[in-house]
Amino acid sequence: MSNLKSVAAFFSYILLIITAFPAFSVYGQEIPRADTTRSTLTDSLVMDSLTADSLTADSLVTDSLAADKDTVRRADDGLNAVVSIVAADSQVTLLKTNMVYLYGEAKIKYEDFELAADYIEIDQNTNEVFARGRYDNNGRYIGRPVVIFPNESPKVVDSLRYDFETKNGNAFGIFTEVDGGFIQASKIRKNVYNEMSLFHGMYSTCNLPQPHTHFGIHISKGIVTENQIIAGPAYLVMENVPLQFVAIPFGFFPKPDKRASGFLFPTFGEEFSRGFFMRDIGWYLAFNDYWDSEIRGTMYSKGSYEASILSNYRVNYKFDGGFNIRYANTKNGVEGTSQYRSTKDFNVTWNHSQRQEANPGTTFSANVNFGTSSYFQNTAAGATYNYEQLTRNNMSSSISYGKTFADGKVNFTSSLSHRQDMTRNEVFLELPTFSLNVSSFNPFDSKDRVGEQKWYQRITMGYSLQGRNSVTAQEAGLFSRETLEKFQNGFQHQIPINLSLNVMKYFQFNTSVSYTERWYLQSYRRRLDNTPGGFEEVRDTVPGFNRAYDYSMSTGLSTKIYGMYPKMGKIQAMRHVITPSVNFNYRPDFSDPLYGFYRSFVNAQGRESIYSIFEGGIFGSPGSGRSMGIGFSVDNNIEAKVISKKDTTDGGIKKIPILQGLTFSGNYNFVADSFKLSNINFSGRTALFNQKININFNGTFDPYSFDTQLGRRVNRFALQDGQLARLTNFGLSFDYSFNPQANQNRQQGLDSLDNQRASMTPEQQQALARISRDPNAFVDFNIPWNLAGSFSFQYSNLGVRSNITATLNIHGDFSLTPKWKVQFNSGYDFRQKEISLTRFSIYRDLHCWDMSFGWVPFGRFQSYNVTIRAKASILQDLKLTKRNDNFGGF
């Protein structure tokens, strides 16, 4: 939300509501006019006091408890609509005076007017309704009227009088919420022209009837119309102290009913490397009800500058989204020296979502984050110091479109995507990729079949078509002509045929035939070029349509083996499930000259080799060498049942997963010339400490020996050299949360706000985005503490030398008191032997305000900031910030 709009809306609501409250007490209540019969009924909620002797049958009608009736008013009353009347306690009607009295959770509805209160009386002579609450045994005023006027939000009042015919009304002690702020008034009068007169009003950021910590404005008298506010004497109130010297004798303020363009106020400060700054100065553009933009700029005294364009759009019930284009020119060092450098960066984000009901069967969405890898580092994440953006090492984007045909049996999807490795400055683009998939069907089955399927009727077929156009390039030369010439493209058709049967009750038999055909618009040739330095190998790209295909067959069996271990201590039972599978597979040798997919090449040393003319193709090339072998895999799962004193369900027995998966897999090729046995891959996962720590691991065993003198594998099993196998790769990662409820609550808070995003205005969505980036956002004091983190370890050894990387990340929070919470995050890179970005935050809940303190104690982004701000969404720009940035000083 722009500052101008915040200020305009702020004063509008202030002077709209401030017209309503007494200096510091806005309680108000009207007592019904003096009437002996009426006062007797009004003051008495006990029906026993009314007897047949005192009231004749023709003058009094008493309905039963929990009365509920609809009354159609006569035309001569001036009311032709249905008046709905409900009373939980009782309803009394006096025919002589034409009065209706409702007691206990009473409700009435007439046209768009709705009213609920503990006590309601209706004067059918004047078409007037009066409502109020009551005092309970402890002297508390309860059952206040809740009223809904046409096209307005519900309002709570102390008492209310409303005329159905003239639509004029008086409300006393009103209390309501407007865009996160709270309005109170001792008296408010509304007429048929939707004009309001207010007496003794106050606008506050506190939701208490008597604000204890608030920022508010008191207005003695005021008139509010559709497009303007006229106010009498008004003055500022802070901490319940009237600041009457900060006052105005009267005021006239426009109250626009639509957004307006205006100036965006900047913030000022100083950074260590870039100097003094004027940040985020700009202009807000309100084009129409569906589209707005912010143009902002930042200038530094040492020559750096930034610019951005933020736009949001929305069409109700159809789609919404927004984009942000940011550019930065960062200058560091002293100009003219060797340390001086100037860096130009940019970042583009775009999000778009489409309502599903807007176009059934069709989807379109976008989530784009694209730019230079150094943008977030050089600009401190756009001066937000956002932890996730500063520590990220990749970016990705996707724009996708999808449509279903033939009653959902045919599905088409297309996308434009990008992946960016920010550590290597490498970009991978797919512009575009698409796929057309036909659901599996049974070609030999009959729609009129009766009984079970025969074996041939279980045969299923499918079809898929894929197309891709991609390139991988360095960030610096992404838009060069050389990069554009490196785009690879092609199409791939796949037809899978499958048959699945149960064999001998315990085995699952599966057989499949797969046919794949690839279409390329280019192929490749190798040749030797005679240069002054000698013969050099050259790889030429030959344009033109080329077709490549391959096929394979596979047949296999799988089953499950169950094992039980004996009882041990608290372990009542332990079950081990083994899932072995074996398959026979065959694939021809597509490097045979018969197919024409491979050619021979003689290098400069005179050695002949064969190569595929589709080598490096986007969908690969048909495999070389005949393959006929046996594939195998074994999966393991172990669970235990233990006695639990805490969990009394199921007889006090609790299930604990010991090993949620441990899989070994490989393949043996009978017809290979050498290295017939493939590498043995393994992977597994488990959880410890009541699912608080999730552990994942994977690796690869090489069954063959490695000759260190030759520097390569040799066709001899490692077992022959006294080793079972060589561990060539191993990865271990785990994440933990000793209080997982904290992360769950935070995610639920984010999900809840995301679900409300569709009903938010663009300004509210921008405010939500700013709050989401705040590390102190969604602080949950119901969770007293939280400690979570993650660890990753990677080991590789291809034979010559080994490589090890390991990183640790940790974050958490704890509550010092019910109003104070401390948060922290940090990490350690074991390979670089340095601490990663570390941040501490302190949050203080001030009820209708909050205070936060953030501190980065060391490193490149060393800084601190203190912020005090109002919680009200409309006043998000009403804050006081003190920041000290040493960005770039280390």
N, C-alpha and C positions, 0 to 999 in steps of 0.2 A: 504494500500500500504506500502510495506516495505520501511524503510529509505534508504537502498542501492539502491533500484529501483528508489526512488524519486530523489536521488542525481545523479544517472546515467542518468536518463531521463532529469533531470534539466540541466546538463552540455551538454547533447547531443543537446537539443533544443537551449540552449544558444549559443553553438558554431555552430549550424546549422543556426541560425538566426542572430546571432550576426554578422555573416558574411555579414550583410546586411545594416547597417545603419550608416549615418554620425554621427559624435560625438553626436550632440543633435538634428539635423534636418535630417530627412530621406526623405524629399521630393525630388523627382527627376522626370524629364520629358524629353522625346526626342522630338525634333522638326523635322517634316518631311524634307526630303532632298529638296534642292532648286529646284523648278519646277514651272514655271510661271503659266501654266494652273492648275497644281495641287494645288498650293498655293492659286490661286484665288478661286478655288472651296472649298478648305479646310477652308479658312478664311471667306467665305461667305456662310451663310445659307439661303439666300434669292434667290429663283429661278428666280425672276423678272430680275436679273442682267444678265441672260443668254438669249439672243435673237436669233431668227432664222437667223439674219444677221451675227452674230458673230460666230455661230456654225452651220454647215450644217447638214442636216438630216442624212447623212451617218456617221457622226462623233460623234453624241450625241443621246442617247436614254434616255428620262426622263419618269420615271414611276409615277403613280399617288400617292397621299398622302397615308400614311399607306400602303406602298408597301409590298407585301408578296409574294415571289416567290422562287421556288426550281430550281437550275441550275445544270444540269448534265455536269460535266467537260469532255472534250475530252480526249481520251487516250493519244494523243501526248502531252498533258499538264502534264502528269504524275499523274493526279488525276482522278480516275474512280468512286469515291464515290459521293454521292449527297451532294452538299453544300446548306444548308438551309439559306436563307437571309430574314431578316425582318427589316423594317425601318418605324417608326411611322410617321416621317415627310416626307422625300422624299428620292429617290434613283436616282443617276445620273451615267450613263455609258458612257465613252468616248471610241468609237470604235477605233480611231486612236492610242491612247496610251494603249488601253486594260486595263483601270482603272475603278473601281467601287467605288462610294462614297455614304455612307449611313449617313443620318442625323436624329437625334432625336430618342432616345430609340432604337438604332440599335442592331440587334442580328444576329449572324451567328453561324452555327454548321457544323463541318466537322468531321465525324467519332466520336471519343470520346472527341474531342476538342470543347468547347463552349465558346463564347465570347459575352458580352453585354456592350455597351458603348454609350455615346451620339454621338460620331463621329467615324466612321470606314471607312478606305479605303483599297481596295483590289487590289493588283498588279497581274494581271493574267499572266503577262510575267514571273515573278519570283516566282509565287505562294506564295506571302508574304502578310501578313495582318498587318495593323497598326491601333491602337485605342488610343483614348484619350478622356478626358472630355472637358468641356468648362467653361468659366467664365460668371457668370450671371451679371445682372445690378448692383449688390452690390459688385462685385469684388470677389465673392466666387466661388471656383472651384467645379463644380458639374458635375454629370454624369460620374463619374470615371469608367473606365473599370472594369468589374468583369469577371474573367477568371476561367475556370474549365479545368485543365489538366487531362488526364486519371488517374484514381485511386487516385485522390487528392481532398481535400476539396476546395470550392470556395475561391478565393483570390481577394482582391481589390488592384488595382495599380493606379498610376497616368497616366502612358502610357505604351504601350506594342507593341512589334514587334515580329511576329511569322512566321516561314517558314513552310508551310504545307508539303512540300516535304521532307526536311531534319529534320523536327521536332525540330529545334533549335529556341530558342527565347530569347529575352531580355525584362526584366520587370523593370520599374523605379518607385520608391516610393511605394514599395509593403507593404501591411499591412494585416496580417492574424492572426487567433487564433489557438493555438495548445494546447489542454488539459488544457484550462483555462488560459494559458499564451498568450502573444501577441508578434508577431514578426514584426519588421519593417526593411526595407532595402532601401537604395537609388538606388541600382542597383543589379540585379540578372540575371545571364545568365544560361540557361538550355539547355543541348544537348540531342541527341537522346539516349544516354546511361544512361539517368536519373541522370546525374551528374550536380551539380550546383556550380557556382562560384559566390561569394557574395562580395560586396564592401560596406563598412560602414554600419554595421548591429548592431541592438540592440534587446535584449530580455527584456521584461518588464512585470510586473504583472498588469499594468494599461492599460485600453482600449482606452485611449485618444491618438491622434496623437502626441501631445506633453505631455508626462506623467508628471503630476505635483507632484504626490507622488508615487514613485515606487522604486523597487529594480531591477536593470538591469545591464547588462554587454555589453560593447561596443567592437566590434571586427572590426579591420580595413579591413582585407581581409581573405577569407577562401574558402576552397573547401569541398563540401559535396558529398560523394558517398553513395552507399547503405549500406556499412558496416563500414565506418570510416569518421572522420572529421579531416581536417588539417586546422589549424587556424594560422594566423599571430599574430601580437601584439594585446593583449586584456587587458582591464582594467575594474574595477568596477565603476559603476555610481550609486549614491544614492542621492535622492532629487535633481536631475538635476545637481549634483556636481560630476565632474570626479575625481575619486581617482586613479590617474595614478601611484601612488606609490604602489598600490595593482594591479600589472600587471604581465603578462607573455609575454616573447618575441615571443614564438610560442608554439603550442600545437598539439599533435597527440592523438586523442581519438577514441577508438572503438565505434561503434554505432550498438549494437546487435539488430537484428530484432525479438528477442523473449525474454521471461523473463529468468532471471538468478537467481540462489540461492545466498544468501549472508547474511552478518552479520546484525543484528538488534541492533541499538544503544540504550542503556538504558537512563533513566532519574534518577536524584539523588535528594534527599531531606531528610526531617526528619519529623517523626510523634511523637506525645506526648507519646503514649503507646508502640509502637513497635520500636522506635528508628530510627537511620539513615537507609536509604534504597537505594538500586540500583534496579530500577523498569523496568520491561519489557525488560530485556536483552535476546537475543535469536538469532534465525537463521531462515531465510526465505528459503523455499524449493519450487522450481518451477519444479514440476515433468514433466508436459507437458502442452499443450495448453488447457487442460480441467480440470486440478486439480493442486492446490497449497496449501501450508500449512505454518503456522507460529508456531514455538515452542518458547515460552517465559517463563521467570522465574523472580521472584522478591525475593530479600533477605533483611532481616532486621537485624540490629545489635543486637537486643535482642532475636534472635533465631527464629522468625517467618519466614515463606517462603511461596511462592505461585508458581504455575506452570500452564500452559495452552497450549492447542493445538487447533489452529483455522484453519479450512480447508474450502475451497470453491471449488465447482465443477460446470461445466456447459457443456452441449452438445447442440449446437445450434438447435433450432426448436424442441427439445425433452423435456429436463428437466434441472433444475438448483437447487442449494441449497447449504447448508453449515452446519457445526456443530462446536461447541465450547465446549471443555471439560476443566473444571477448577478445580483445587484442592488447598486447603489452609490449612496450619497448623499454627494456631494463638496462640501465647503464651502471656499471660498477667500476670502482677505481678512479684514479686521476687521469683525465684526458691528456694524452701525449706521452704517457708512461707505458711500460710493457705490461703492467697489471691491468690496464684499462681494457674493458670489453663491453660491447653493446650487443644485446641479445633481443631478437624479435620473436615473440611467441603469440599463439592464438589458441582458442578453444571454442568449440561449437557443441552445444547440447540442444537436443530437440526431443520432445516426448509428445506422443499423440495416441489417443485411445478412442475407440469407436464403440458406441452403445450397441449391444448385440441386437436389440429389437429394432434398431434403425434400418438394418438391411439383413434380414435372416438368411443364413447360409453363406454370408460373405463377411470376412474379417479383414481389418486393416489396422496396423499398429506400428509405432515407431519408438525406438529408444536409442538415441544417438549420443555418443560422447566421443568427440574426435578433436584432435589438435596436436600441437607439438608436445613432445615428452617432457620438456623442461618448463612448461607453463606453470604448473602448480608449485614447483620448487622455486622458480624465479620470482613469483608473485606472492608467495606464502599462501597459496590456494585462494587467490583473489582477496588477500588480506583477511580471510576468515580463520586461518590457522587450523583448518579442519584436519583432524588427525588422520582420518581415513584417506583423504585426498593426498596428504603429504607423504604417506607411507605406501601408496599404491604403486604397483610396478607394471600395470597393464590397463588398457582401455579397450572397450569394445562397443560396437554399434550394430543395430539391426532394424531394418525397415521391411516389414513382411505383409504379404497379401495372401488371402486364402479364399477358396470357394469350393463348395461341394455340389456334385451333380448326381443325377440318377438315384434319387432318394438316399443320398449319402454313400453310395457304393463307389463313387469316383471322387477323389479328393485332389484338388490342385493347390499347390502352395508355391509362392515365389518370394524371394527376399534379396535385399542388398545388405551386405554385412562387411564389417571391418574388425580386425583384431590388431592390437598395437602393443608390442613389447617395449616398454619405456626404458628398460635397462640396456637394451641393445639397439634402440632407435630403429626398430624394424617394423614394417607395416605389411599386413596381409589383407588384401581386398578381394571380395567376391562380388562382381558387378555384371550380371546378377547370378543367382542360382535358382533353379526351379525344379519341381518334381510333380509328377502325375502318377498317382497310385490307384490301382484297382483292387478292391477288397478280395480276399481269397474266396473262391467259389468251388463247388463240386461239379465238374463238367459231366460226370456220368450218373449223377443222382437225378431222381425224378421228383417233380413237385407233387405228383400224385402218389408217391410211394407210401405203402402201408407196411408197418413193421420195421424191424431194425435194418440198418444199412448193411449191404453186402460189402465184402472187402474192397472191391473196385469202386464202390460208391463213396468210399472214404477218401479217395484221391482228391487232393485240393490243388488248385492252380492260382497263380496271381500274376500281376504285371506291374512294372514300375518303369517310369522314364525320368531320367535326371539330366539336367543341363547345367553347366558351370562355366564361368568365365572369371579367372582369378589371376592374381599376380602377387609376388612377394618382392618387396624392394626396401631400400633404405629410406628413411624419412626425408633426408635432405634432397634426394633426387626423385621424389615420388611423382612429380608432375612433369618430368622431363620426357623427351621423345623416346629415349632409350627404354625408359620404364614402360611406356605405352606399347612398345614393340614386344615386350616380354609377356604380355597377357597370353595365358593359355586357356583354351576353351575346348569343349567337346560335349558329346551326348552319350548317355549309357542306357541301354535297355536290359532289363533283367526279367527272366521268367522262371520262377521257382515252382517245382512240382514236388509235392510231399505226400507221404502215406504213413499213417501212425496206427498201430494195432497193439492190442494186448496179447501176449504170448504166454502160455502156460501159467496164467493168472498172476505171476509175480514179476514178469518182465514186460518192459515197454519196448516195442520194436518200431524203429523209425528208419525210413529210407527216403532219399531225396535226390532229385536231378536238378541241377542249376545250369541255366544257359545265360550267358552275358555277351552282349554285343556293344562295341564302342564305335562311335563316329567322331573322327577328328578332322579339323580343317587345316591341319599341318602335320608334317612328319619330319624326321631328323636324319641326317646323314653324317658320317664321319669320314674325314679324308686327311691326307698329309699335305701340307703347304710347304713348298721349298722356299725358305727365306735365307738371307745372308748369314743368319746365325745357325742355320741347319733346318732340318725338317721339324715342323711344328704341327700338332694335331689341331684340326679345325672342325667345329660342329656347325653344320649348315641347317637352316630351317627351310623346308621345302613346302610352299603353300599348295593347297589342293585337298580334295576330299579323300579320306582313307577310312577303310573299315577294318576293324579287328574284332575277333570273337574268341571265346573259349567256353568250355563246359566241363562239368565235373559231376561225379556221382559219389554218394555216401550212404552207407547202411550201418546201423548200430543198434545196440541193446543197452538198456539201463535198468537198474533196480535199486531197491533200498534194503539195507541190512541193519537190523536193530539189535543193540547189545545193552545189557543191564549189568551194572556193577553192584557188588554187595554193599550193605549198609555199613557206614563208617561214622561213628560219633553222632554229631548232629545231622549228618547227611543221611536222610532216610532212603533216598534212591538216586541213582545217576544213570541217565540214558545217553547212549552213544549211537548216533544215526550216521551210517556210512552210505554214500550214494556213489557207487562206481558206474562208469559208463565206458563202453568201448565201441569203436566204429571202424569200418573198413572204407577207405576212400581211394578214389582213382581219378587221375587227370592226365590226359595225353601230353606229349612233348610238342608244344606249339612253336618251338624254335626249329622244327624240321623245315627244310626248304620248301616242302609241299605247301605250307601255309603262306609263305612269303612275308612273315612278320619279322624275321631276323635276317641280318646280313653279316658278312665276315669283314674284318678289318685287320690290317697288318700295321703295327706301330713302327716307330723309327728304329727300334731294335730288331725288327724282323719277326716279332712274335705275332702270331695270328690269334684273333679272338672273335667271338660273335657278339653282336649287340642288337637291341630291338630298335626298329625305326620309330617306335612310340615311346622310347625311353624318356622319362620325365613327363609323360602325358598326364593330364589332369585326373584321369581315371586309371592310370597305370597301363600296363601292357600285358598281353597273355604270357603266362609263366613259361619259363624255359625248363627243359628237363622233365622227363616223365616221372610222375609221382604215383606210387601205389603202396599204401602203407596202412598202418593201424594207429589210430589216434586213441588216446586214453586220458581219463581224468578221474580223480577221486575227491569227493567233498566230504567233510566231517563236521558234525554238529554235536556238541555235548551240553546237556542241561542237567541240573541237580535240583532236588527237592530237599530243603533244610527246614529244621524247626525254627520258627520265629516267634519271639515273645511279643513283638510289636504288632505283627500282622496276624490277627485272629481269624481271618477269613480262611475258608477251606480247611478248617480244623487246625489252624495255626501252622500250616505247611506253606512255605513260600518257594516259588520257582526262581532259580538263579541261573542265568546263562553263563556258562564257563567258556565255551568256544562257540561263537555264533557262525563261524565259517572258516574252514581251512581247506583250500583247494590246491591240488597238484595236477598239472596237465602237461602233455607232450605228444610227440608223434614219431613213429618209426617208419622210414621210407625204404622199402625192400629193394627198389630198383635204382637208388642213388649210387653214384660211383664212390662217394666217400661221405663221411659225416652223416651216416644214415639216421642216427638218433638226434632229434632236435633238442634244444635247450629245454630244461624242465622249469616251468614257471610255477610260482606258488603265490598265494595271497590269502589273507585271513583278517578277521576282525573279532573283537570282543569288547566287553564293557566291565568296569570294575567299580566298586564302592557304590552299589545301588544305582547303576547306570550314570554315575556322575563323571566318569572318565571313559571316553570312547577311544579305543586303540585300533588303528589300522596298520597293516604291514603287507609288504609285497617284495618279491625278489626273483632272481633268476639263477639257476644252477647250470653250469656248462659241464657236460659229462666228459669232455675231451681235455687232454693235457695241453699245456702251453709251453712252447720251447722258447726260453728266454734268450738264447743265442740267436735264433732265427727271428724272434720277435713276432711269432704268429702261432696259431693253433696247429696242432698236428693230429693226424687221423689215428689217434691212440687213446683208448679210454683212460681217464684219470685213475680209475680203479686199478689199472695195471701198474701205476706208479705209487700205489699205496694211499690214494685219496679217493673218497667216495665221489666227489664232484667239486668243481671250483665255484665259489660264490662270486658272481660277476656284478650283480646289482642287488641292493637292498635298500628299502625305504621304510621308515617308521614315522608315524605321526599320531598324535593324540591331542584331544582337547578336553578340558575339564571345567566343571562348574560345581563348586561345593555347595552352592545354593541355586539350583537351576530355576527356581520359581522367579528369581529376579529377572533373568533374561526373558523368561516367558511373559512376565508382566509388561516389560518394556516393549516386546514385540507386539503384544496385544494392543498396547497404547498406540503404537505406530500404525498397526493394521486398522484400528478403530478410526483414526484420523484419515487414513487413506480411503476408507469406505465412505467418509463424509465429504471427501474432496469433490465429488460430483455435484453436491448441493452448495458448494462454496462459491463465493464471488472470486474473480481473479485476484482482488486485493487480499482476500483471506487466504487464498492459495499461496500467494507470495509470503505472507506472514507465517504460514505453516512451514514453508520451505526454510525460512530463516530460523524458526524455532527448532526444526529437525536437525539443523547443522550444529546447534548449541549442545556441547557435551553435558550441560546441566539440564537439558530438557528431559521431561518425563521422569523426574526424580520421584521415586516411590518410597515414602517413609514407612509404608507397611512392611517393607523388606529391610530388616535392621542391618544386614550385611550381605556382601556377595564377593566371591573370589573366583575368578575364571581366567583361563589362559589356554595356550596351545604350544605344542613343541613339534618340530619337524626335523627329521634326520635323513640324509641321503648319502649312500656309499656306492661307489662304482670302481671296478677294477677289471679292465679289459686285458690285463696281462702285463703291460709295461709299467704302469704306475697307477696308484689309487687316488681317488678324489673324495673328499668328505666335506659336506656342508651341514650346518646345524643352526637353527634359530629358535629362540624362546620368546614368546609374547605373553604378557600378563596384564590383567586389568581387574578392577574391583571397586567397591565402595563400602562404607559403613556409616551408620548414624551415630553421631556423638550425643545428640539429644533428639527429641521428636521433631525439632525444627532445624537441626544442623546435620548436614551430610557431607562427607568427604569422598571424592572420587579420584582414581588414579589409573594410569596405564603406562606401560614401559615394556622393554624387551632387550634381548641381547643376541648379537650375531657372533657365534663362536668362531666362525672363520675369519671375519674382519676384526674380531676381538674388540668390539666396541658396543656401547649401549645405544639402542635405537631411540627414536623420539620418545621423550618422557614428558608427561603432563600431569599436574595435580590440579584439582578443582575443588572448591568449597562452595556449598550452596546453603543459603539461609532463607527459610520460608517466612515472609513478613505478612502472611495472610492475603491481602489484596495487592501486595508488592512482593518482589523477590530480589535477592542480592546474590551475586555470584562472583567468585574470584578464581581466575585461571592463571597458572604459573608453569612455564617451561623453563626449568632451572639451568639447562646447559644445552649446547649444540647450536646448530645453525639458526634455529628458530627460537632462540632464547628470548623470552618476553614474559610480561605479566599484564593482566587487565582486571579491572574491577568494574562491575556493572550493577546499577540499581535501576529497576524498571517496573512499570505497572503491568499487572497480569492481563488487564483487559485487552482483548484483541484489537479494539479500535485505537488503543493508546500504545501500540507496540513501539512507536517512535518516541514516546515520552519516556526517556531514560537518561541516566547520567553515567558516562563511561570515562574511566581513567585507564590509559594504556601506555605501556612502555615497551617499545619494540627494539630489540637488538638484532633484527633479521639481517643476515648476511655478515655479521661480525665475527663469525667463527668459521 
